[in-house]
Each structure stands twice: as structure tokens, then as C-alpha cells.
Amino acid sequence: MTAHKLDVLTSRATVRIGPAAEPDTLWGSGFFVAPGWVLTCAHVLPIGSGPERVGDLRVHGHGFDAPAGLAYCLGGGPDPEQDLALLRLREDVDHLCVRLTDRSDPPLGVTAYGWRTPATGVPQRWQGKSECNGRDGPYGLTIEPRTEIPHGASGGPLLDHERGAVVGIVKARRAGKDGGLAVAAAALHGLREARPVGGAGELGHDPYAALIRAHDRWHHGTTGPGSWVRAQNELAAAGPGQPWRPVDAAAAAALLAELPPPRSPARLQRLITKVLGDEPWWEDELAPRDWRDGHGRLPDHADGADIVSLHYLRAVAHVSKLRAARQAEALESWVRERAARLPSPIGRLVTEMDMSAYTPDPPDEEPAATVGPSPAQRLPGSGSAGSAGSAGSAGSAASAASVASARSVGSVGSVGSVASVASAACDEGPVVAVELEPDVYRPRAFHWRIWSWYGTADTARPLDQSPDDEPTPLAGLPYVLDRPLRRAFGLLDTGERRARLELALPVEHFDVDVHLWRPPVASGLLPHPAERPFGVHRQVVLRCLKRRGEPAQEWLERWRGVAEGGPKALPIPSSAYASELGAGPPGAVPVLCRPPAESGDTLTEALGAGYGVVLWSLRADHTHGCGPRCDELHDGAAGLLNRTQHATALPEQLRVLRERVSLADTTAAWAEHLALLYDDPRRPIPHLDDVPVESPS
């Protein structure tokens, strides 16, 4: 009976999609994931001419026929993770929503739902049972050929028989192969990068977070015959005993939906590691990114699923209490109430657990301005979902950073002899570093490695690296590094700030203009931060590859000088002035108006003298010596440094200048070709042997 109930609920949440002018034309299927929001495959829509030209749609479901429009599209490419789209109903109707899994492991027995057009020409519902027999890439679920997926069923839900949750989106029959293909529900994380069609952006700066929070609120608030959670609970009761029930998971998910999201996926993954007492291994693409994902990634414990889950929820409440005190207390209170139902010694173990290992996140800062649409205040539909406005933090990283310069707010920490400069540190956020090691036989081709830091030196993690026998030419690096960098930034970027990009390479290659790199293929005409040059929307600096491991004393002393007091420009117009580097005062920042091709020896001398912060021009126009542009650069750099209280604010100050240049601000034009060495001895590039290669955590 319970299986039949879930079958009915899934069927009633599944809709057919077609053009508004032709009500009986079937383009494909879809299903409700939150009030008023329909998830489908992008390829069922005519997006060949662009998402903006799809036009008016008609969504037909159980007891209604409503107008709709394309709201978000992930690109519509051939890969499963690109083949997703969100439709928005344009009027309120009563409907059910499927319950999405919060797990990433593939299911076994599944049922696919959708619509098809038979010989009669009138669309009708379709479903077929099968088994998931493998994966095709990180987000593709392969389906055994027990039933043929008909034309029109693409975009429908894939239900997991065992857990009673939707685990994927039906994609298509496999061309030239047996069976079918579905898109795993985890691919919805890509909605974070989806652009609103038409610029409305009702789901705010993080569409995934807003959508999934509305989804969880709806399921927790829906009772009676249409309650999916009740049916899941009955399914769990009919099977092996599980102390952590679907009703518990639904209540927890709704409470987690009221909290601001984790500072970063890496922060979440470290918390899970502490809860479990062991470091799980995740594929990069499937690593948890939100509190709800974290709950779904906790491994099954035959006798302790409730204890592990309650431990996790207490830890989340603890780290969130300074950012959202009322919501964190509501979660903590629910944990205490749920723990009281456990046997007395176990319940006390949960409520009296020491939380000192979980450091609370600092309060969110109010952004000075907002760029782009605000989160939706209400999602019309069944009326039970509440507001999506709390889905994310108050504003985007780009907007806050555009208005205010970097903030100096306490120590990032130290390691070994670096402790002597810790007092001058500031909270600079997470960092992604790319090492470029020139190939022995092809000097302008490089072997690369990507690191991440989320804090002090001991948080370094190697994320990816090039094959040993495949160096990449300099011109090809933006293409080769595109996907690895997207993954790295996806782990560390937060709603408040984007991870800094640091490029470490030998001084003879300091002429690289990495701040101008951009994703190689734009996916539309609308502006999007991810398609602008890196230097416009995130901090981009250079480092010296030869400075590995324990920093030299001169380097530490120079860093203390620029970090503790106001930095001052030390103009170096040419190599004739290089002798002044050794006698430069503690807060000096060398400023070179000549490019590295003409000042390589001077840059090498600056590094030898211990300088960790240097500015130089990438413009090569010194055929007749220095000119007005050199004077303009020296004056601009001096003014920049005079306005900078600590050199640790320089990466953000320079990013703001680059953004102003991109907006045609002529007063910032002097900085268009400015490069910054920002070599932080508190986080020296480690030797690879010092850090074991592991999955991001």
C-alpha cells in the first residue's frame, strides 16, 4: 500500500510541458520540486536559438493546466549536469511536490515517470520500472533496458524504491546502447551558476539554496493525504528498523533551511569529518555543499544513525549561532527534544556532548550595496513553502567587495617560525593556488598543480595536477585549467567572498597576465561574474615558485613591516635603482614601471632582499625610456599604498581597481596593467612530500 501511495504522489507531481499555443503538443515531462517550480531537462525545450527565445509554455498536471516560462537554464549541453532547466508557473495552482534525496550514492530499484504521445495523438501518463546499474560520469545514472523510455518522458522524475525519494531526472534512451540515462539529483548543485532567463532572478544569488530550502519547508509543512514524508515513514516502518526516520530527516532539513549556508563546502566537509571522527572520501563533483547535503552524506549506522545525525545537527547549530542565533537555537531545541526520546544514557550523551571542537562562524557582515536581484520573498503555489529569502547570505561577494576595500579583522594564524608575524595577519579568506613549473624541454609549457588553503598553512590541500608527461603551453592554460579551477572555486567560494587566485611560477615568467584569464566559452549574452576576467571578480596575485617550505628570516621581517604598518611605495624606475632595495625601510613596497622582460634582474633582487609585496607594470612601452605613463603609474601606486592601512588589504584594493577599469572608470586606467606579487610567508607553498595527496575535505 505504501509503495502504491508513493507511486500516486510521484505521478501527481509529474507534469507535461508544451508550447502555450498548442495545448496537445508534448515537448517533454517535468515535475514539481517546490511550490510553483518545475524541474525538467533543458533539451526538451527549443533552446537552440537561446533561452530567451523559448517563449510561453503550458504545464499540464493533475487537475490544472497553467501558463509557465523558462526561469533558469544550466546550458543545455550534452553532459547530464548541463541538461537541466527550471520552469516558473505564472499563476497559483494546487499541486504536490516530489521529495528529493539528499544522498549521492546511486540507487538500485527505480521507477521512471513521464508522459508520452501514443498513436491517438493525445498525451498520456507513462511509467516504467527498472534498475540503476551504474554511472556515466559524475552525474549520469544508467538504467537497465527493462523498459524502453518513450519520447516525451525526458525530464520526468526517477524514484528510488528503497528510500522513497526522487534520485534523478529521466534524460533519454542511450543512443546506440541499451537502457536509459538519468541525471543524478546532485547535479542540481549546478543551479548556483545558472543565470536567470530574462534577468528576473527570483531565486536570488544562489538559486539552488533558495529552491531546496523552499522544497524542504514545503515537505515539513505538508500533512494529510498529500504528505510525502508520511508515506516515506510508512515505507521505512515496513522495512528493517531504522531509528532515524524520514519524519526526523524532514524536520531536520526544514530547520537547516532556516540557517545561512556554510561559509564554504570545505568548511562543511571539515565539520563532517569531526562528527564522524574520520575523513570521508568524496568525488569532487559530489562533495557536500550545503547543510542538507551534509546530513545526507552521513554514512548508515545500523545502530547509531540517530546519534550521528543528532551530533551533526548540534554541531551545525553551534557553528551557526553567531550568524543566526534564533534559528540555531530552534535547531538546538529540536535536537534536545529528539534526544529525549532516546534511551536515557544515549540521550544525555548527545545533549552533553562537548562542542568546543566546533568554532562558531563570525556574524555575517551587511553588504554596502547589492548587485543583481534579491532573493524571492515568497514562492507562490501551494502556500506552504514560506519565504525563500533566507536561502543565502545577505549579498554577493562581488557587490560587497566593489564598495568596500578588504577588511583587517584578526589573525589567520601561523606555523613554525611564522608565529612572529601572526599578530599582523588579517582574515583574508580561502585561497586557491596554481603552481606552474616550466617543462625542461619546452620552457613556455608548464606542468601544473592546484592547492587550496581555507586558513593557516596546515590547511593546505593538493586538489589536482597535470599528468607528468603532458606540459601545457602558456596560451592553453586557461582552457586546461578551466574545469579544475571551477571545481576548486566551487569548494571554497562562499556567499560573502570568492576565494583568491594565486599563481606561483618562476620570476622569469612574471609577465603572465593571469588577471585577464576568463572561462574559454561564454554560454550566453547576459553578463555573468564567472565569464568576466578573473581579476575583475576575484583577487588575483602572483607568487614566487622557488619560495617553498619554511620562509627565510628576511622574508618574515619584510612581511611584518608591510603588514603591521602603512606600506610605502619604493619607486624603482630601472635596474639602476635596484641598489636601493637592500636599504628599503620595513614597510617599503617596490614599484617597477618596467615589465618583467626588462626588469627580471630587479625582481630577482627584490625577492632576494626578502620582499613579499611588489608591484610592477606589464606594459612594454619603454623604447625611449620612462615617460608620462610611468609617472602616472608611480603616482597611482603611491596613492594606493598611502590609502592602504595594511598591505594585507592590497589584493582586494587591486581587485576593486580592476573592476573599475572594466566599468570604463578612467581614473583607474593607470592600474589596467598592474601586477602584484603577494607572497605570504604565513602560508608558504609546501613541498608536495609534506602534504599527502587526498580528496578535498
C-alpha positions as a printed Julia matrix, in Angstrom:
697×3 Matrix{Float64}:
  0.0    0.0     0.0
  2.84   2.39    0.88
  4.6    1.75   -2.44
  1.32   2.49   -4.21
  0.94   5.73   -2.26
  4.4    6.92   -3.3
  3.58   5.91   -6.87
  0.45   8.08   -6.8
  2.28  11.03   -5.19
  5.06  10.91   -7.78
  2.63  10.6   -10.66
  0.59  13.58   -9.46
  3.72  15.73   -9.13
  4.77  14.89  -12.71
  3.66  17.25  -15.47
  3.84  17.51  -19.23
  5.32  20.54  -20.99
  4.5   22.06  -24.35
  4.07  25.36  -26.17
  1.34  27.65  -24.87
 -0.32  27.93  -28.29
 -0.62  24.15  -28.81
 -2.1   22.55  -25.68
 -1.89  18.95  -27.01
  1.71  19.18  -28.19
  4.11  17.3   -25.9
  7.68  18.54  -25.74
  8.66  16.64  -22.63
  7.97  15.96  -18.96
  8.85  17.66  -15.7
  7.97  17.59  -12.01
  7.38  19.98   -9.14
 10.29  20.37   -6.71
  8.96  23.42   -4.81
  5.76  25.48   -4.93
  5.46  26.9    -8.43
  8.78  25.46   -9.66
  9.05  22.66  -12.24
 12.33  20.84  -12.92
 12.9   19.36  -16.37
 15.63  18.63  -18.92
 16.8   21.6   -20.94
 16.85  19.6   -24.16
 13.06  19.18  -24.18
 12.77  22.93  -24.8
 13.65  24.72  -28.06
 16.71  26.49  -26.69
 18.77  26.28  -29.88
 18.18  29.98  -30.53
 18.86  30.89  -26.91
 16.92  30.54  -23.64
 15.39  34.0   -24.05
 13.58  32.87  -27.21
 11.85  29.78  -25.77
  8.64  31.75  -25.35
  5.46  30.98  -23.43
  4.93  27.45  -22.16
  2.0   25.4   -20.92
  2.31  22.99  -18.0
 -0.39  20.35  -17.65
 -0.65  18.43  -14.37
 -3.12  16.75  -12.05
 -6.24  18.93  -12.18
 -4.7   22.03  -13.76
 -3.36  23.49  -16.98
 -1.24  26.58  -16.29
  0.99  29.06  -18.16
  4.71  28.95  -17.38
  8.03  30.28  -18.56
 11.67  29.23  -18.55
 13.31  30.78  -15.48
 16.77  29.16  -15.21
 18.83  27.05  -17.61
 22.13  25.29  -16.95
 23.25  25.48  -20.55
 21.54  22.65  -22.39
 24.79  20.9   -23.39
 25.16  17.15  -23.93
 26.56  16.41  -20.46
 23.94  15.41  -17.87
 24.85  18.24  -15.5
 24.17  20.79  -18.24
 20.81  19.35  -19.26
 18.63  20.89  -16.55
 16.12  23.74  -16.58
 13.69  25.3   -14.11
 10.26  26.49  -15.18
  8.18  29.02  -13.22
  4.4   28.81  -13.13
  2.74  32.16  -13.8
 -0.32  31.53  -11.67
 -1.01  29.78   -8.37
 -2.28  26.21   -8.57
 -2.61  23.43   -6.02
 -0.05  20.73   -6.63
  2.19  18.19   -4.93
  5.99  18.22   -4.87
  8.33  15.25   -5.07
 10.8   14.73   -2.25
 14.4   14.9    -3.46
 17.08  12.68   -1.99
 19.89  14.28    0.0
 22.23  11.39   -0.77
 24.77  10.97   -3.58
 25.09   7.17   -3.7
 23.28   5.57   -6.66
 20.02   3.68   -6.09
 19.14   0.16   -7.18
 15.46  -0.36   -7.98
 13.9    2.69   -9.67
 10.72   3.78  -11.45
 10.77   6.42  -14.18
  7.73   8.68  -14.66
  6.71  10.94  -17.51
  4.36  11.49  -20.42
  4.25  10.13  -23.95
  2.18  10.64  -27.09
  0.55   7.41  -28.31
 -0.87   6.77  -31.77
 -4.09   8.55  -30.8
 -2.15  11.79  -30.55
 -3.38  12.71  -27.05
 -0.56  12.75  -24.45
 -0.92  10.27  -21.61
  1.0    9.36  -18.47
  3.75   6.74  -18.58
  5.91   4.94  -16.04
  8.36   2.08  -16.14
 10.25   0.05  -13.53
 13.9   -0.87  -13.89
 17.2   -0.86  -12.02
 20.07   1.6   -11.93
 23.13  -0.4   -13.0
 25.91   2.16  -12.98
 27.16   5.68  -13.6
 28.14   7.59  -16.71
 30.33  10.4   -15.43
 29.73  12.07  -12.07
 26.07  12.92  -12.71
 24.85  10.29  -15.17
 22.83   7.31  -13.84
 22.49   4.43  -16.28
 19.24   2.46  -16.3
 18.9   -1.18  -17.34
 16.89  -1.88  -20.53
 13.94  -3.47  -18.76
 11.65  -0.84  -20.16
 12.02   1.45  -23.14
 11.91   5.15  -22.3
  9.5    6.75  -24.77
  9.79  10.09  -26.47
  8.23  12.73  -24.2
  9.31  11.14  -20.91
 12.57  13.11  -20.75
 12.51  15.47  -17.78
 10.38  13.2   -15.57
 11.38  12.02  -12.07
 13.29   8.85  -11.19
 12.04   7.35   -7.91
 14.21   5.2    -5.62
 12.08   2.26   -4.46
 14.07   1.59   -1.28
 14.14   5.09    0.21
 11.05   6.54   -1.41
 12.8    9.67   -2.73
 13.47  11.07   -6.19
 17.11  10.47   -7.07
 17.28  11.76  -10.63
 15.73  13.25  -13.74
 14.98  10.99  -16.71
 17.18  12.14  -19.61
 16.76   9.79  -22.59
 17.3    6.45  -24.15
 21.01   5.8   -24.6
 21.79   6.28  -28.26
 23.35   3.11  -29.66
 23.32   1.48  -26.24
 20.93  -0.5   -24.1
 18.76   1.09  -21.46
 18.38   4.71  -20.5
 20.18   7.59  -18.83
 19.11   9.86  -15.98
 20.66  12.96  -14.4
 21.51  12.46  -10.72
 19.74  14.85   -8.33
 23.17  16.02   -7.13
 23.55  17.86  -10.46
 21.11  20.45   -9.08
 24.1   21.99   -7.33
 24.86  23.5   -10.73
 21.91  25.85  -10.27
 24.28  28.02   -8.24
 25.85  29.06  -11.54
 22.6   29.19  -13.55
 21.6   32.53  -14.98
 18.05  33.76  -14.79
 16.31  33.9   -18.13
 15.06  37.41  -18.74
 17.08  38.78  -15.84
 14.35  38.31  -13.22
 16.43  36.17  -10.88
 13.6   35.43   -8.46
 15.69  32.85   -6.59
 18.44  35.35   -5.76
 22.19  34.95   -5.95
 22.11  31.24   -5.04
 19.18  29.65   -6.89
 19.99  26.14   -5.62
 19.89  27.18   -1.98
 16.62  29.1    -2.38
 14.95  26.26   -4.29
 15.99  23.44   -1.98
 15.03  25.41    1.14
 11.57  26.06   -0.29
 11.39  22.34   -1.1
 12.26  21.31    2.46
  9.87  23.8     4.07
  7.03  22.56    1.88
  7.55  18.91    2.8
  7.84  19.63    6.5
  4.69  21.75    6.47
  2.55  19.43    4.35
  0.38  16.96    6.27
 -2.6   14.81    5.43
 -3.05  12.51    2.42
 -0.61  14.52    0.3
  2.27  14.14    2.76
  5.23  12.53    1.04
  7.09  12.33    4.35
  4.27  10.31    5.91
  4.45   7.82    3.02
  8.25   7.61    3.38
  7.84   6.98    7.09
  5.44   4.12    6.42
  7.9    2.67    3.9
 10.7    2.79    6.47
  8.48   1.18    9.11
  7.66  -1.65    6.71
 11.34  -2.42    6.2
 14.24  -3.05    8.58
 14.15  -0.97   11.76
 15.7    2.46   11.29
 15.99   4.69   14.37
 16.4    7.81   12.22
 13.1    8.09   10.38
 12.14  10.12    7.31
  9.99  12.36    9.5
 13.11  13.15   11.55
 15.12  13.88    8.41
 12.35  16.14    7.07
 12.11  18.12   10.31
 15.89  18.49   10.43
 16.02  19.61    6.78
 13.37  22.28    7.41
 15.31  23.61   10.39
 18.57  23.57    8.43
 16.78  25.53    5.69
 16.42  28.48    8.07
 20.17  28.75    8.66
 22.57  30.71    6.47
 24.56  28.31    4.26
 28.03  27.06    5.23
 30.86  29.52    4.68
 32.18  27.11    2.05
 31.9   23.43    1.08
 35.34  22.9     2.59
 34.09  24.24    5.94
 31.16  21.83    5.81
 33.35  18.89    4.91
 35.7   19.56    7.83
 32.7   19.62   10.17
 31.5   16.23    8.86
 35.0   14.83    9.37
 34.94  15.92   13.02
 31.47  14.45   13.57
 32.48  11.08   12.15
 35.96  11.05   13.63
 37.25  10.05   10.21
 37.73  11.79    6.88
 35.3   10.53    4.24
 36.33  10.48    0.59
 34.15  12.24   -1.95
 34.38  12.76   -5.64
 34.91  16.47   -6.23
 31.61  16.95   -8.03
 29.58  15.02   -5.44
 31.14  16.52   -2.33
 28.54  18.05    0.06
 27.97  21.78   -0.35
 25.07  22.66    1.93
 23.85  21.64    5.4
 21.21  19.38    3.86
 23.84  17.62    1.74
 25.93  17.11    4.84
 23.1   15.3     6.57
 22.64  13.05    3.54
 26.36  12.2     3.4
 26.49  10.75    6.92
 27.09   7.02    6.46
 24.49   4.49    7.53
 24.95   3.18   11.06
 22.93   0.07   11.86
 22.51   1.09   15.5
 23.55   4.7    15.59
 22.08   6.7    12.71
 20.11   8.85   15.14
 23.13   9.58   17.33
 25.34  10.54   14.37
 22.61  12.7    12.86
 21.87  14.5    16.14
 25.59  15.04   16.72
 25.84  16.61   13.26
 22.82  18.84   13.83
 24.16  20.05   17.17
 27.49  20.87   15.52
 25.75  22.83   12.75
 23.69  24.76   15.31
 26.84  25.56   17.28
 28.85  26.91   14.32
 25.83  28.95   13.14
 24.83  30.56   16.43
 26.62  33.88   15.84
 25.23  34.21   12.32
 21.62  33.24   13.08
 21.05  32.98   16.83
 17.29  32.39   16.77
 17.38  29.76   14.03
 20.34  27.98   15.59
 18.56  27.84   18.95
 15.46  26.39   17.26
 17.6   23.61   15.79
 19.36  23.03   19.12
 16.0   22.86   20.9
 14.68  20.3    18.43
 17.82  18.19   18.9
 17.29  18.21   22.67
 13.64  17.19   22.24
 14.56  14.39   19.81
 17.41  13.18   22.03
 15.0   12.93   24.96
 13.28  10.08   23.11
 16.47   8.02   23.09
 17.39   5.72   26.0
 18.48   7.93   28.88
 22.29   7.36   28.79
 22.4    7.82   25.0
 20.19  10.91   25.07
 22.46  12.53   27.66
 25.47  11.64   25.53
 24.01  13.72   22.69
 22.86  16.73   24.75
 26.01  16.88   26.91
 28.46  16.39   24.04
 31.41  18.81   24.12
 31.08  21.31   21.27
 34.4   23.1    21.85
 35.89  21.42   18.77
 33.43  23.34   16.55
 34.36  27.01   16.26
 31.34  29.3    15.65
 31.48  31.26   12.42
 31.65  35.06   12.9
 28.48  37.05   12.16
 27.72  37.92    8.57
 28.57  41.45    7.53
 25.9   43.56    5.89
 26.96  44.4     2.32
 27.29  48.05    1.45
 25.41  47.55   -1.81
 23.61  44.86   -3.73
 24.34  43.91   -7.32
 21.75  41.79   -9.08
 18.36  40.52   -7.94
 17.37  39.93   -4.34
 16.18  36.54   -3.11
 12.49  35.83   -3.59
 10.28  36.89   -0.71
  7.52  34.44   -1.49
  7.14  31.41   -3.7
  3.5   31.18   -4.78
  1.91  27.81   -5.29
  0.61  25.63   -2.5
  1.4   28.3     0.07
  3.25  26.04    2.48
  6.79  26.75    1.46
  7.23  30.14    3.08
  9.89  32.56    2.04
 12.96  31.71    0.09
 14.62  34.89    1.25
 16.72  33.22    3.9
 18.26  30.86    1.41
 21.61  32.59    1.35
 23.65  35.33    2.9
 22.77  38.95    2.53
 24.55  39.71   -0.71
 27.03  38.63   -3.32
 30.77  38.65   -2.92
 31.23  40.97   -5.85
 28.78  43.58   -4.59
 30.21  43.95   -1.11
 33.76  43.95   -2.36
 33.08  46.55   -5.05
 32.17  49.15   -2.48
 34.45  48.41    0.45
 38.11  47.52    0.47
 39.47  44.45    2.22
 38.9   44.34    5.98
 41.6   43.67    8.55
 39.95  41.62   11.29
 42.25  39.45   13.33
 44.77  36.71   12.82
 44.78  33.9    10.32
 47.34  32.06   12.38
 50.88  30.83   11.86
 53.1   27.79   11.68
 56.65  27.28   12.98
 58.75  30.44   12.87
 55.89  32.26   11.12
 54.32  32.81   14.54
 56.29  36.02   14.89
 54.17  37.74   12.25
 50.78  36.32   13.26
 49.81  39.49   15.1
 49.78  41.37   11.81
 47.55  38.9     9.99
 44.05  39.54    8.76
 41.12  37.36    7.75
 41.81  37.02    4.04
 39.51  34.09    3.4
 40.18  30.92    1.39
 42.83  30.67   -1.33
 43.28  28.6    -4.47
 46.89  28.45   -5.67
 48.11  27.21   -9.06
 51.75  26.15   -9.37
 53.26  26.44  -12.84
 56.54  24.54  -13.24
 58.21  25.08  -16.65
 58.91  21.93  -18.62
 62.6   21.13  -19.02
 62.39  20.83  -22.8
 59.61  23.34  -23.53
 60.23  26.48  -21.4
 56.93  28.14  -22.31
 54.97  24.99  -21.45
 54.13  24.13  -17.87
 53.26  21.31  -15.52
 50.62  22.49  -13.06
 49.31  21.66   -9.61
 46.38  23.2    -7.73
 46.36  23.75   -3.96
 43.77  25.11   -1.59
 44.02  26.82    1.76
 40.99  27.63    3.87
 43.07  29.11    6.71
 46.56  28.59    8.1
 49.5   26.81    6.5
 48.48  23.44    7.89
 45.18  23.54    5.96
 46.93  23.15    2.58
 45.31  20.52    0.35
 46.51  19.41   -3.13
 43.39  19.27   -5.31
 44.56  18.41   -8.81
 47.62  18.22  -11.02
 48.63  17.72  -14.64
 49.84  14.38  -15.99
 53.63  14.17  -15.66
 54.19  13.76  -19.38
 51.78  16.43  -20.62
 53.03  20.01  -20.2
 50.58  22.71  -21.28
 51.61  25.72  -23.4
 51.02  29.04  -21.69
 48.28  30.03  -24.16
 46.41  26.79  -23.43
 46.4   27.09  -19.64
 43.08  28.99  -19.36
 41.41  26.14  -21.28
 43.11  23.24  -19.48
 42.66  24.78  -16.03
 39.06  25.87  -16.57
 37.35  22.8   -15.12
 39.86  22.14  -12.27
 39.58  25.77  -11.19
 35.79  25.7   -11.34
 35.85  22.7    -9.01
 38.31  24.36   -6.63
 36.37  27.62   -6.51
 33.14  25.67   -6.06
 34.59  24.14   -2.9
 35.84  27.39   -1.38
 33.7   30.27   -2.65
 31.07  31.49   -0.2
 28.16  33.9    -0.43
 30.32  36.6     1.18
 33.58  36.26   -0.71
 35.29  34.47   -3.57
 38.49  32.54   -2.99
 41.65  34.38   -4.0
 43.56  33.0    -7.01
 47.33  32.84   -6.51
 49.6   31.9    -9.41
 53.02  30.57   -8.34
 55.69  30.47  -11.05
 59.36  31.38  -11.57
 60.24  35.06  -11.66
 61.23  34.88  -15.34
 57.55  34.25  -16.12
 56.14  37.13  -14.06
 54.86  38.69  -17.29
 51.82  36.38  -17.34
 48.54  38.34  -17.29
 46.53  35.81  -15.28
 44.12  38.52  -14.09
 42.86  38.72  -17.69
 42.13  35.0   -17.95
 38.47  34.13  -18.34
 36.45  30.96  -18.97
 37.12  30.0   -22.58
 33.5   29.66  -23.71
 30.72  32.06  -22.77
 27.31  30.41  -22.55
 25.12  33.4   -23.35
 24.86  37.1   -23.94
 23.87  38.07  -20.41
 26.75  39.25  -18.2
 27.76  36.8   -15.52
 30.61  37.04  -12.96
 32.04  33.66  -13.97
 32.57  34.91  -17.54
 34.4   38.12  -16.68
 38.2   38.16  -16.38
 39.34  36.6   -13.12
 40.87  39.84  -11.89
 37.52  41.64  -12.02
 35.51  39.36   -9.75
 38.14  37.76   -7.53
 41.53  38.7    -6.07
 44.4   37.57   -8.34
 48.06  37.76   -7.29
 51.41  36.18   -8.19
 53.84  34.2    -6.04
 57.41  33.02   -6.5
 57.56  29.26   -7.07
 61.06  28.99   -5.6
 59.83  30.11   -2.19
 58.75  26.73   -0.85
 58.64  25.47    2.71
 59.99  27.31    5.76
 60.36  31.05    4.96
 63.69  32.86    5.26
 64.13  35.36    8.08
 64.44  38.33    5.7
 61.14  37.4     4.12
 59.41  37.21    7.52
 60.81  40.56    8.63
 59.8   42.33    5.43
 56.32  40.86    5.68
 55.94  42.08    9.26
 56.94  45.55    8.1
 54.24  45.85    5.43
 51.57  44.02    7.47
 51.9   45.89   10.74
 52.13  49.44    9.44
 51.18  51.51    6.45
 53.1   50.36    3.35
 55.01  52.98    1.37
 55.97  52.97   -2.29
 59.64  52.46   -3.15
 59.89  53.61   -6.83
 62.31  51.55   -8.96
 62.22  53.15  -12.44
 65.01  50.92  -13.79
 67.72  48.46  -12.81
 69.98  51.41  -11.97
 67.89  51.92   -8.84
 67.99  48.25   -7.73
 70.68  49.03   -5.17
 68.03  50.83   -3.11
 66.17  47.54   -2.48
 68.51  46.32    0.25
 68.21  49.59    2.2
 64.43  49.9     1.81
 62.58  50.59    5.1
 60.48  47.8     6.71
 57.2   48.97    5.13
 58.6   49.51    1.64
 56.82  48.1    -1.41
 58.95  48.21   -4.58
 57.07  49.66   -7.57
 58.54  48.86  -11.0
 57.22  50.68  -14.07
 59.01  48.33  -16.47
 57.69  44.85  -17.39
 59.46  41.69  -16.23
 61.18  41.27  -19.61
 63.11  44.48  -18.8
 63.28  44.18  -15.03
 63.77  40.46  -14.38
 67.06  41.01  -12.53
 65.47  43.71  -10.39
 62.58  41.43   -9.46
 65.06  38.69   -8.56
 66.98  41.12   -6.35
 63.73  42.2    -4.65
 62.93  38.57   -3.83
 66.46  38.02   -2.55
 66.08  41.06   -0.29
 63.01  39.44    1.3
 60.21  41.48   -0.26
 56.88  39.66   -0.2
 54.87  42.5    -1.76
 55.92  44.08   -5.07
 54.0   46.0    -7.74
 55.03  46.23  -11.4
 53.66  47.12  -14.81
 53.04  44.54  -17.53
 53.04  47.26  -20.21
 56.07  47.05  -22.53
 56.49  50.59  -23.94
 59.94  51.72  -22.79
 61.68  52.02  -26.15
 62.68  55.58  -25.3
 62.86  55.2   -21.53
 60.31  56.26  -18.93
 57.53  58.6   -19.92
 54.28  60.11  -18.62
 52.69  56.69  -18.19
 55.49  55.7   -15.82
 54.91  58.83  -13.76
 51.2   58.05  -13.72
 51.85  54.51  -12.51
 54.24  55.61   -9.75
 51.82  58.32   -8.6
 48.88  55.92   -8.68
 50.77  53.21   -6.8
 51.96  55.68   -4.17
 48.4   56.89   -3.64
 47.12  53.31   -3.45
 49.68  52.37   -0.8
 49.11  55.57    1.18
 45.41  54.73    1.39
 46.14  51.15    2.46
 46.46  50.71    6.21
 47.94  47.22    5.9
 49.44  45.54    2.85
 47.17  42.56    3.53
 44.36  44.69    2.05
 46.19  45.17   -1.27
 44.78  42.14   -3.15
 41.24  43.41   -2.65
 42.21  47.04   -3.34
 43.68  45.94   -6.65
 40.61  43.84   -7.5
 38.41  46.89   -6.95
 40.65  48.93   -9.26
 40.4   46.23  -11.93
 36.64  46.21  -11.62
 36.58  49.98  -12.03
 38.71  49.63  -15.18
 36.22  47.07  -16.54
 33.45  49.64  -15.97
 35.37  52.26  -18.03
 36.4   54.33  -14.98
 39.18  56.45  -16.48
 40.51  57.43  -13.04
 41.54  53.79  -12.52
 43.02  53.27  -16.01
 46.58  53.57  -14.68
 46.12  50.2   -12.91
 44.98  48.25  -16.0
 48.39  46.59  -16.47
 49.39  46.47  -12.8
 50.57  43.13  -11.36
 51.02  42.27   -7.68
 53.42  39.88   -6.01
 51.72  38.84   -2.78
 53.88  36.12   -1.27
 52.56  35.38    2.21
 55.2   33.64    4.39
 52.47  32.55    6.81
 51.27  30.23    4.02
 54.4   29.16    2.14
 53.88  26.84   -0.8
 54.55  23.41    0.69
 56.76  20.72   -0.73
 54.48  18.03   -2.12
 56.06  15.42    0.14
 54.96  17.48    3.15
 51.24  17.06    2.44
 49.63  13.75    1.46
 47.53  13.84   -1.69
 43.9   13.35   -0.69
 40.41  14.28   -1.72
 39.24  17.8    -0.76
 37.8   17.95    2.73
